[in-house]
Amino acid sequence: MGLASTVGRVALGYCADVYGRLLMLRISMSICAVATFAWLLCVHFWSIVLYAAIYGLFSGSVIALVSPLLAENFHDHRDKLASIIGMSFFGPALANLIGAPVVGVWFDRTSSYTYGILYAASALAIGAIVSFFLRARLGPDVVSKSQVVESSSV
């Protein structure tokens, strides 16, 4: 998963520069959600490896895209950008802090990770759905970096 995450950060980061950060965030979050729901169907070792590779690839880009997307959309609040980025990571940090013990209790009671997987997949799906309601403040999602530079010089 670590190698796939590294590849995802670089390769999908490049795609984000070409096609738009918000578009790539939406795609990546959606694929992470679908893959995590599909994790429930993984019964063989190779299927779990495939899940880890797909999830790692796209989760890497989600992590890598948040800060540049915030910087791009809150450029007029440059003095508060560190606080904005910090607050955006507070929610996931809180979920990670609370999620592990809750899933541990679920596992102790059911001897299954099914509820934990559903919890994670649902949270990812909600995040993906919310991302489709976000609008980039700098223009349409599918704008290449060169078009932004050309339009700003006019």
C-alpha positions in Angstrom: 0.0 0.0 0.0 2.9 2.4 0.7 4.4 2.0 -2.7 1.1 2.4 -4.4 0.5 5.6 -2.3 3.8 7.0 -3.4 3.0 6.3 -7.0 -0.4 7.8 -6.6 0.9 11.0 -5.1 3.2 11.6 -8.0 1.2 10.3 -10.9 -2.2 11.5 -9.9 -0.6 14.8 -8.7 0.6 15.3 -12.2 -2.9 14.5 -13.5 -4.3 17.1 -11.0 -2.0 19.7 -12.5 -3.3 18.9 -16.0 -7.0 18.3 -15.4 -7.7 20.1 -12.1 -7.1 19.4 -8.4 -10.8 19.3 -7.5 -11.7 16.9 -10.3 -8.8 14.5 -9.3 -9.9 14.7 -5.6 -13.4 13.8 -6.5 -12.3 10.8 -8.7 -9.8 9.6 -6.1 -12.2 9.8 -3.2 -14.9 8.0 -5.1 -12.6 5.2 -6.1 -11.4 4.9 -2.5 -15.0 4.6 -1.4 -16.0 2.0 -4.0 -12.8 0.0 -3.4 -13.4 0.0 0.4 -17.0 -1.3 -0.1 -15.6 -3.9 -2.4 -13.1 -5.0 0.3 -16.1 -6.8 1.9 -16.0 -9.2 -1.0 -12.2 -9.9 -0.7 -11.8 -13.5 0.4 -8.5 -14.5 -1.3 -5.0 -13.1 -0.6 -4.7 -11.7 -4.2 -8.0 -9.8 -3.9 -6.8 -8.1 -0.7 -3.5 -7.3 -2.4 -5.5 -5.8 -5.3 -7.6 -3.8 -2.8 -4.5 -2.5 -1.0 -2.9 -1.4 -4.4 -6.0 0.4 -5.6 -6.8 2.0 -2.3 -3.1 3.0 -1.8 -2.8 4.5 -5.3 -5.9 6.7 -4.9 -5.7 7.5 -1.2 -2.2 8.8 -1.8 -3.5 11.4 -4.2 -6.3 12.4 -1.8 -3.7 13.2 0.9 -1.4 15.0 -1.5 -4.2 17.1 -3.1 -5.8 18.6 0.0 -3.1 21.2 0.9 -2.6 22.5 -2.7 -6.4 22.7 -3.2 -6.8 24.7 -0.1 -3.9 27.0 -1.0 -5.4 27.5 -4.4 -8.9 28.4 -3.1 -7.9 30.4 -0.1 -5.1 32.4 -1.7 -6.6 35.6 -0.5 -6.2 34.5 3.1 -2.5 33.6 2.8 -1.9 34.7 6.4 -4.4 32.2 7.7 -3.5 29.3 5.4 -1.7 27.3 8.0 -4.8 27.4 10.3 -7.1 26.5 7.4 -5.0 23.5 6.5 -4.7 22.5 10.1 -8.4 22.6 10.6 -9.0 20.6 7.4 -6.9 17.8 8.9 -8.5 18.0 12.3 -11.6 16.0 11.2 -9.7 13.1 9.8 -7.4 13.1 12.8 -10.3 12.9 15.2 -11.9 10.1 13.1 -8.6 8.2 13.2 -8.4 8.7 17.0 -12.0 7.5 17.6 -12.3 5.0 14.8 -9.7 2.4 15.9 -11.2 1.9 19.4 -14.8 1.8 18.1 -13.8 -0.8 15.4 -12.0 -2.8 18.1 -15.2 -2.9 20.2 -17.2 -4.0 17.2 -14.6 -6.7 16.4 -14.7 -7.9 20.0 -18.5 -8.3 19.9 -18.8 -9.8 16.4 -15.4 -11.3 15.6 -15.7 -9.6 12.3 -14.3 -6.4 10.7 -17.5 -6.0 8.6 -18.8 -3.0 10.6 -15.4 -1.3 10.6 -15.1 -1.7 6.9 -18.7 -0.4 6.4 -17.9 2.6 8.7 -14.7 3.4 6.7 -16.4 3.0 3.3 -19.4 5.1 4.4 -17.2 7.9 5.6 -15.3 7.8 2.3 -18.5 7.8 0.3 -19.9 10.8 2.3 -16.6 12.7 1.7 -16.8 11.9 -2.0 -20.4 13.0 -2.2 -19.6 16.3 -0.4 -16.7 16.9 -2.8 -19.1 17.0 -5.7 -20.8 20.0 -4.1 -17.6 21.9 -3.8 -16.8 24.5 -6.4 -13.3 25.7 -7.2 -13.1 29.5 -6.7 -10.6 29.9 -9.5 -12.7 28.5 -12.3 -13.9 25.2 -13.8 -12.4 21.9 -12.6 -11.0 20.9 -16.0 -8.6 23.7 -16.5 -5.0 23.0 -17.3 -2.2 24.9 -15.7 -1.2 26.5 -19.0 -4.7 27.8 -19.6 -4.8 29.4 -16.1 -1.5 31.2 -16.8 -2.7 32.3 -20.3 -6.0 33.6 -19.0 -4.5 35.5 -16.1 -2.0 37.4 -18.4 -4.9 38.8 -20.6 
